Amino acid sequence: MFLRYFLVLPLALAACQSTAAVRAPATVNLDDPATKTAVASALAQAVGKARIELGASNGATVTVLPPPLGPYETHSTAQPIRFDIVIEDGECLAVRRDTQQAYALSGVTCHPK
């Protein structure tokens, strides 16, 4: 009797597992002004700033530059924040590299990499 449950239990547990959504690498065209504005707006909200400056990008990774130095600063330890562009369930997302937090890029079209 116990042998039967012992054999059935692993199959039952395996059947209960759900599949996670798959994130596929993607790119965005930042040469398009509307796309660049939408990405900058979404990433500004992601980093909690009203305005940001985007750094170098290859379309698959977008960088948010740290704020410029103030008038009395000579150097800063602030680092750029990098976001990877992905598609998940047909939605374009920016995934912050250091925290793995995902942010929706509303109105942005991503292309599979």
N, C-alpha and C positions, 0 to 999 in steps of 0.2 A: 504494500500500500504506500509506504513512504517513498519507495523507489519511484513509483509513478509520479508523485508530486515533485520529487527531486529532478526528474527528467522534464516535466512540463513547466516548472517555474522559470527557468532561463528563457524559454520560448515566449512565455507570457510577458516577461519583463522587456524583452527585445521588441515586442509588438507595441509596447506603450511609448517607446521613444518617438519624439517628434523630430522632423527635419528642420534645421535652422535655415533661414533665408541665406542665399548665396550672394556674396558681394563680389562682383566682377570688376576688375580694373577698367577704367574709362578715361576719356579725355574730354576737355571742353575747349572751344575756340575762343580764346581771350582777345583775338584780333577784332571780333565783333563787338562794337561799343555797348550794345544792349546786354550781351552776355557778360561782358566785363563788369558793367554796373550791377547786374543782378548777383554775380558772384561776390563782388566787393560788399554789397549790402548784407548778404547772408553771412559772410565771414566777419563783418563788423559786429553783428549781433552775437556771433559765436564767441568772439573774444571780449565782448562787453564794452566796445568802444563806439562812439558816434561816427568817427571817420577813421579809415585805415588807408595805408598805402600798400598796394600789392607789389611784391618783389618779382624776381625772375621766375618764370614758369615754363614748363615744357608741355602744359596742357593736362598732364596726368598728376602733377604735383603743383599746388599753388602755395606761395609763401606770403605771409603777412609780415611786413617789416615792423620792427619796434619803432616807437615814436622818436622823432628827432631830438637831439640834445637841446636842453634849455640854454639860456644865455650864460648861466654860471657853471655849466657842466663841461668837463673836458673829455670825459669818456663814460661809457655805460656798459654794464654787464648784461643788458637785455639782449635776448636772442630772438631771431625770427621764429615764427610759428608756422610749421608746415602742415598742409592738409593734402591728403590723397583723394583723388576723385574716383568714385566708384558708382556702379549701378546696382541697386538692390530692388527686386520686385518691380522693375521698370522705372524706378525713381532715381534721379541723380542726387548723390550725396557727396558731401565733403567730410572726410574722416580725419579728425585731428590726430596727428601722429603720436604725440606724447600721452594723450589720455584715451585714445581710441573712441572718443565721443563722436557720433555722427550727426551732421546737420544737413537738413534738406536744402537743396538749391532750387527753390521755386522759380519757374519760368525759364530754367536753363536746360538746354538739350545736351545730353552726354552722348558720346559715341564709344562703343566698345573698343578697347585697346587691341 
